[in-house]
Amino acid sequence: MKKDKVLRGCGGLIIQDNNVLLMKRTQAKYFDRIWSNPGGKIDEGETPKEALLREMKEELGIEVGIIRELGDYEWTGEDGVCGIFTGFLVEITLGTPRIKKSPKIRYPNHGKPGGI
């Protein structure tokens, strides 16, 4: 991993009624048009936890409580840029998820036709 070009990101795994909340971003530089958990870049001076709380509010209009950290995922883009993504298991403490920045959001039905 090239240490001079490392992007830091975070995301929250939200599970409600045995369904996982996913978002599909469009026009994103990385992970474009891929269903993934909500989250985003960690700003300079932010911790992954602080960034996660900010991103949940910005993207979905919700507040969450962090249950636990799930770990880090390292990736390399086709352009050679590397990233480290920190995942968290979270629960919604205030609000209902609604689209703010991403055009699509859903809770797929696991184990059922059409689910993930």
N, C-alpha and C positions, 0 to 999 in steps of 0.2 A: 504494500500500500504506500503510495506517495504521500509522505507526511506534509508536504507543502501545499497540497490540494485536497485536504480532507474536509468534507462537509459533515456537519453534525445535525442529526434530526431525532425526532421522538414521535411516538404515537401511542394511542390508548386503545386497548382491547376492551370493548364494551359488550357485555353479554346480558341480554334480557330475555326471559322466557325461553331459554335454550337457543337463542338466535344471536349471531354476532353482527354488530353494526359495521357496515362497509361503505366506503365512498369511492366514487370513480371520478378522478380529476381529468379535465381536458385542458389542453394547451399547457401542460406542465413540462418542464425541462427533463425531469427524471420521473419514471414510473407513470408516464402518460397513458391514459385510457386503461389503467389496470385497477381492478377492485382492490382496495387496501383499507386498513384501519385509519381513522382520522388522526391527524398530527401534522407536523411540519418541521421547518428549520429551527434550530436553536440559535437565537441571537447572541451576539457577543456580550459576555457578562452574565448570561442566564445559565442556570443549571438545567439539566434535562427535565426535572420536575416542574420548575417554573415555566419553562417553555410549553410543556404539555398542558398545564392549566390555562395558559394564554391561548394556545391553539384551539382547545376545546370551546372556549368562549368565542373566539374569532370565527371558527369554521361552522360550529353547530349551535351557538348561542346557549350553551349549557355550562354548568359547573360540575366538576367531578371530584370524587375523593379517590386517592390512590390506594389501592389494596396492597399491591406489591410490584416491585420491578421484575420484569421478565427476562431481561438481559439485553445484550447488544448483538446486532446483525451488521456485518461488514459487507459492502458491495463496491463494485467498480463499474462505472458507466462506460459506454462505447467510446467516449471521448477521453478515457483515461482518468477521469476524476473519480476519487474514492469517497466513500461515505461510511459513517458509523451511525446506525439507527438504534436508539434505546427504546425498548417497548415496556409498557406498563399495563397491568390489569387494573381497570378503574370501574367505578360505579357512578352513575348519575346521581348527584345530590340536589340539583336544582335545574328545572327547565325540561323541555322536551326537544330532542334534536330536530333541527330544521335547517334547511339548506341556506347557507350564507355565502360560501365561496365556491362550492363545488356543485356542478349541475345535477349530480345523481347521488342518492344515498338510499340504503335499504338494509333490511334484516333478512338475509336469505334463509330459507327453510332447509336446515341440514337433514340429510337422509331422505329427502322427499324429491320427487321429480322437479327439476329446475333449480334445486338448491345447490349449494356449494359443498 
